[in-house]
């Protein structure tokens, strides 16, 4: 199978930290050209320093992608720097607690806006660009690949994460629906649902809380928390031609966590 993505151009959002950064590093190591996008310009500049330069394989883009004009500028940068877009990885996610009984709580509106609508608009814009640039090439293979990072929270209810869970579930269904809608144009769309992976949010949670780390490990059959680079390998597969007949799928990377009944862990 061909996992080669060398010479391809990818946009990776949420690329300053965690899984997004791991994906960007994996793509660059594989010979891809990458536009690393994030709202944290300082971290982006620091992380991409070794690759930056006129002939380097990386460009950075700092901005809030909730703004439609910012999305337009991001695509323009990718086009000007590398001549097109072959891969989009939406790794930017926001997590916030929800108080379901508080009328003033706006976490649902905020997280659906950031995690769903922003992802959807970027998928739309990139897919249009892919189709316009390569849709008439006469080939039968995919002309582009989109991978949306989501969470096992999409299928597991938690009282404090209502808004995040709803937004994650919506991203999963959007991924499936877009896959069907874009299949005739040969754009593949898949998702990766993360659990027990050391994302930015989880890293903050367990950094100073050994008990929280032990609890997560106890609820994960493989008995550990995965490094972001492990999740990046799954993203790499879905972005490559090795997954050329895979679309509309949500691949779960969670060490088996969603396979077990939490009560069984406590009993045993």
Secondary structure, DSSP 8 states (H G I E B T S, - for coil): -----TT-EEEEESTTSHHHHHHHHHHHHTT-EEEEEES-HHHHHHHHTTT-STTSSEEEEES-TTSHHHHHHHHHHHHHHHS---EEEE---------TT-TT--HHHHHIIIIIIHHHHHHHHHHHHHHHHHTTS--SS-SEEEEEEEEGGGTS--GGGHHHHHHHHHHHHHHHHHHHHHHTTTEEEEEEEESSB--HHHHHHHHT-HHHHHHHHHTSTT-S-B-HHHHHHHHHHHHSGGGTT--S-EEEESTTGGGS-HHHHHH-
